[in-house]
Amino acid sequence: MNQVQKYVGELKEVLDQLAAEPIQATIDLLHQARLRGKQIFIMGNGGSASTASHFVCDLAKNTRKDGWSHFRVIGLSDNVAIMSAYANDEGYENVFAQQLANLVQTGDVVIGISTSGNSPNVLRAVEVANNAKATSVGFTGFDAGQLGSMVDIHVHVPSNCIEQVEDIHLMLEHLITKSLREMTRSE
């Protein structure tokens, strides 16, 4: 078996193990947040930051429909100036928590993406979210780390391959966005 077949075969096996319930719960949560005008905050580091930015873009743009309110979504990984200011003055572990502390309100949604589930800056931000009575969602891989037990909804990719975890997180972002867009067409 060549490397392409091996990678794709392993990816298919992981996809077959995904739990549908937390994915559907995330779709339902985001739909309700939209209807109630709640803010959605999304964050991650490295490849997960890219997925977070992509998720923000897709929710903001690809779900619009006349007569429907738009998603109020903010990427906490996207503002380099504020991230570097907090990192320099208060430590990198606070770059998301400090942004969130200024904005999050009860009933908002906070999504943390961390392949390991142990990114200190994501964990601190989820603590801020939970203390504010926002609903927290975690996208993880590997053994889920600390994030898996901290969040209200845990979307876990059961793989120890970082590339495949990141692949599937991005796929799930697309699945969620597409589902939300289709919900506006059916209602």
C-alpha positions as CSV (number, residue, x, y, z in Angstrom):
1,M,0.0,0.0,0.0
2,N,1.4,3.4,-0.9
3,Q,1.4,6.5,1.3
4,V,-1.6,8.0,-0.4
5,Q,-3.8,4.9,0.1
6,K,-2.6,4.5,3.7
7,Y,-3.4,8.2,4.6
8,V,-6.8,8.1,2.9
9,G,-7.6,4.7,4.4
10,E,-6.7,5.8,7.9
11,L,-8.8,9.0,7.4
12,K,-11.8,7.0,6.4
13,E,-11.5,4.8,9.5
14,V,-11.4,7.9,11.7
15,L,-14.4,9.4,10.0
16,D,-16.4,6.2,10.6
17,Q,-15.7,6.6,14.3
18,L,-17.0,10.2,14.6
19,A,-19.9,10.6,17.0
20,A,-22.8,12.4,15.2
21,E,-24.5,13.7,18.4
22,P,-22.1,16.4,19.4
23,I,-21.8,17.6,15.8
24,Q,-25.6,17.9,15.6
25,A,-25.7,19.6,19.0
26,T,-23.2,22.2,17.7
27,I,-25.4,22.8,14.6
28,D,-28.4,23.3,16.8
29,L,-26.6,25.5,19.3
30,L,-25.3,27.8,16.5
31,H,-28.7,28.0,14.9
32,Q,-30.3,29.1,18.2
33,A,-27.4,31.6,18.8
34,R,-28.2,33.1,15.4
35,L,-31.9,33.3,16.1
36,R,-31.2,34.9,19.5
37,G,-28.6,37.4,18.3
38,K,-25.8,35.9,20.4
39,Q,-22.1,36.3,19.7
40,I,-20.0,33.4,18.6
41,F,-16.3,33.4,19.4
42,I,-13.9,30.9,17.7
43,M,-10.2,30.4,18.5
44,G,-7.2,28.1,18.0
45,N,-3.5,28.0,17.5
46,G,-1.4,27.2,14.4
47,G,-3.5,25.0,12.0
48,S,-6.4,25.3,14.4
49,A,-6.2,29.1,14.1
50,S,-6.5,28.7,10.4
51,T,-9.6,26.5,10.9
52,A,-11.0,29.0,13.4
53,S,-10.6,31.8,10.8
54,H,-12.1,29.7,8.1
55,F,-15.1,28.9,10.4
56,V,-15.6,32.6,11.1
57,C,-15.5,33.4,7.4
58,D,-17.9,30.7,6.4
59,L,-20.4,31.4,9.2
60,A,-20.4,35.1,8.4
61,K,-20.6,34.9,4.7
62,N,-21.9,31.5,3.5
63,T,-25.0,31.4,5.7
64,R,-26.6,34.7,4.8
65,K,-30.2,34.8,3.6
66,D,-32.6,37.6,3.1
67,G,-34.9,37.9,6.1
68,W,-32.6,36.1,8.4
69,S,-30.2,37.7,10.9
70,H,-26.6,37.2,10.2
71,F,-24.2,35.3,12.4
72,R,-22.4,37.6,14.9
73,V,-19.1,35.8,14.8
74,I,-15.6,36.9,15.9
75,G,-12.3,35.1,15.4
76,L,-10.1,35.5,18.5
77,S,-7.1,34.3,16.5
78,D,-7.3,37.0,13.9
79,N,-6.2,40.3,15.5
80,V,-2.4,40.2,15.5
81,A,-2.1,43.5,17.3
82,I,-4.2,42.6,20.3
83,M,-2.8,39.1,20.4
84,S,0.8,40.3,20.4
85,A,0.0,43.0,23.0
86,Y,-1.6,40.5,25.4
87,A,1.2,38.0,24.7
88,N,3.9,40.5,25.4
89,D,2.3,42.1,28.5
90,E,0.3,39.2,30.1
91,G,1.6,36.0,28.6
92,Y,0.6,34.0,25.5
93,E,-1.6,31.8,27.7
94,N,-3.9,34.9,28.1
95,V,-4.3,36.0,24.5
96,F,-7.8,34.6,24.1
97,A,-9.1,34.9,27.6
98,Q,-8.4,38.6,27.8
99,Q,-10.1,39.3,24.5
100,L,-13.0,37.2,25.5
101,A,-13.3,38.9,29.0
102,N,-14.0,42.2,27.2
103,L,-16.8,40.8,25.1
104,V,-18.5,37.6,26.2
105,Q,-22.0,37.6,27.7
106,T,-24.3,35.0,29.1
107,G,-25.7,32.8,26.3
108,D,-22.9,33.5,23.8
109,V,-21.1,30.6,22.2
110,V,-17.3,30.0,22.6
111,I,-15.6,27.5,20.3
112,G,-12.1,26.3,21.1
113,I,-10.2,24.3,18.6
114,S,-7.2,22.3,20.0
115,T,-5.9,19.1,18.5
116,S,-4.3,18.1,21.8
117,G,-7.0,19.6,24.0
118,N,-4.3,21.1,26.2
119,S,-3.5,24.5,24.7
120,P,-3.2,26.8,27.7
121,N,-4.6,29.9,26.0
122,V,-7.7,27.9,24.8
123,L,-8.2,26.4,28.2
124,R,-8.1,29.8,29.9
125,A,-10.5,31.3,27.5
126,V,-13.0,28.4,28.0
127,E,-12.7,29.1,31.8
128,V,-13.7,32.7,31.1
129,A,-16.6,31.5,28.9
130,N,-17.9,29.1,31.5
131,N,-17.7,31.7,34.2
132,A,-19.7,34.1,32.0
133,K,-22.3,31.3,31.5
134,A,-21.6,31.2,27.7
135,T,-22.0,27.8,26.1
136,S,-18.6,26.3,25.3
137,V,-17.7,23.9,22.5
138,G,-14.4,22.1,22.1
139,F,-13.0,20.5,19.0
140,T,-10.3,18.1,20.0
141,G,-8.3,15.0,18.8
142,F,-5.8,12.7,20.5
143,D,-7.1,11.9,24.1
144,A,-9.1,15.2,24.2
145,G,-6.8,16.6,26.9
146,Q,-8.3,18.9,29.5
147,L,-10.6,20.7,27.0
148,G,-12.8,17.7,26.5
149,S,-14.1,17.7,30.0
150,M,-14.3,21.5,30.3
151,V,-16.8,22.2,27.5
152,D,-20.6,21.8,27.2
153,I,-20.3,20.2,23.8
154,H,-17.3,18.1,22.9
155,V,-16.6,17.3,19.3
156,H,-13.8,14.7,19.4
157,V,-11.8,13.3,16.5
158,P,-10.5,9.9,17.6
159,S,-7.1,10.1,16.0
160,N,-3.5,10.6,17.2
161,C,-2.4,12.0,13.8
162,I,-2.4,15.8,14.0
163,E,-2.8,16.2,10.2
164,Q,-5.9,14.0,10.2
165,V,-7.4,15.7,13.2
166,E,-6.9,19.1,11.5
167,D,-8.3,17.7,8.3
168,I,-11.5,16.5,10.0
169,H,-11.9,19.7,12.1
170,L,-12.0,21.6,8.8
171,M,-14.4,19.1,7.2
172,L,-16.7,19.4,10.3
173,E,-16.6,23.2,10.0
174,H,-17.8,22.9,6.4
175,L,-20.4,20.3,7.4
176,I,-21.8,22.6,10.1
177,T,-21.8,25.7,7.9
178,K,-23.6,23.8,5.1
179,S,-26.1,22.4,7.5
180,L,-26.8,25.9,8.9
181,R,-27.2,27.3,5.4
182,E,-29.6,24.5,4.4
183,M,-31.7,25.2,7.6
184,T,-32.5,28.7,6.3
185,R,-33.7,27.2,3.0
186,S,-36.0,24.7,4.7
187,E,-37.7,27.1,7.2
